[in-house]
Amino acid sequence: MTNDLPEALTTEAVGRFFREAGIPEDAPLIACVSGGVDSMCLLELLRRLSVERGFPLYAAHYNHRLRGDDSDGDEAFVRAWCEGRGIPLYTASGDVAWEAQRTGRGIEETAREMRYRFFFELSRRLQNAWIATAHNADDNLETVLMRLVRGTGLKGLGGIPPVSGKLVRPLLGIPRRQVEDWCLENGVPHREDATNAQDGCTRNRLRHAVVPVLKELNPALDLSNMTALLRRDEEYLTALAESFLREHAFQGYVDADALAALPYPVASRAVRLLWGEKLSTVHVDAVLRLAASPDPSGVTMLPGIALRREYNVLTSASQGPKTFEPVEIPLDKPVIIENIRLKITAAAQEKAEIYNSLTKFTIKRDTIKNGIIARPRRAGDVLRLPGGSKSVKRLMIDRKIPAGSRDALPVLVSGDRVLAVYGLGQSTDTLPAMGEPAVVITIEKWEDR
């Protein structure tokens, strides 16, 4: 677990942060620099660390064009500082105000999206470099308060993570005052953003009116430990939800009864993983009611999609029928059918040891006359089972397989003869006697990882 509480502002503490985050010592780093005190502190610490360790260091600055000459002045200041220290600087700019008006979103949200898009594009250009931002403990406190005011759950209360994908935040455990003192002591200049003194946005209002009151009540106020603990809880619950989906979800379909039986903290996360991280609690609860409903064809509406129940599974109405092209299954060479996320393996067995299931079939070799083909069902397909023959269509209806899933179940054939059907079983007339030559066909879920 990455330690986001370095005890002091030193290159050793920052280096330890990177080591605990699993970042190789020679990995390239991009410092995101606005010109403010936090980012200038980060840049100078990383510059000193890069001299010690020899990793490539770059700086990135995004000009939001929101403050006219002041915005251009920030860019010129960062450029001059980087040139004086031999740090390669990459810059970009965008008309944030125009883009926010065009999309109908807030200035702050739009600015963040535009600059992070630049940072990630730059990372890809620079050997997939790590991206370091200068968020500190006060930023984390303000973020938690903002989310609390707007209404949030455990994930939101976890605040800003110290590591998120390629993003790292080495100063996250450091109070802003400590950052300012370090820059003063080490002669690192910075630019003040005049808008930080204004109360035009929620973060500034909390910073100026709420945080001082909280710090009067507790001068040592620091949420870093709390948010770290809550993030661990969130990671654990999300891992449980992901494990459930690996077992009970396939091709956009999920077992409704199994979902309804989950504890709410796990079930709600499974729903959001399937149908959208930004689903409201109202929408999540509607999905879980549908999962628990006895109605075999119920429907509930989510933003942009209709979620329906088909027998014992839930799927979105936009989920089209899954199918695949017929494919030959050779011996001893696995075949992956990407459309339906399955892997099929056929292996010769000189003396049959019969073990059959709905996903593994032992086929008498003499019944395979024209190779083995895996294909979707066709009209007239018949499977011979104990108790008599039935059409594959009728078996799928009887087993309550959703209509949208039926063409995703491979039918194994040799010529015109149906040998077995994934999820339904094997024709009894293809079973070998013990010790006869056979072919064992195994079908399993395939994950592209």
ABEGO torsion letter per residue (X at the ends): XBBABBABBBAAAAAAAAAAAGBBAABBBBBBBAGBAAAAAAAAAAAAAAAAAGBBBBBBBBBAGAAEAAAAAAAAAAAAAAAAAGBBBBBBBBBAAAAAAAAGBBAAAAAAAAAAAAAAAAAAABGGBBBBBABBAAAAAAAAAAAAAAEBBAAAAAEBBABBEABBBAAAABBAAAAAAAAAAAGBBBBBBAAAABAABAAAAAAAAAAAAAAAABAABBAAAAAAAAAAAAAAAAAAAAAAAAAABBGGBBBAAAAAABBAAAAAAAAAAAAEAABBAAAAAAAAAAAABABAABBBBBBGBBBBBBEABBBBAABBBBBBBBBBBBBGBBBBBAAAGBBBBBBBBABBBBBBBAABBBBBAAABAAEBBBBBBBBGBBBBBBGEBBBAAAAAAAAGBBAAAAAABBBBBBEABBABBBGAEBBAAABBBBGBBBBBBBBBBBBBX
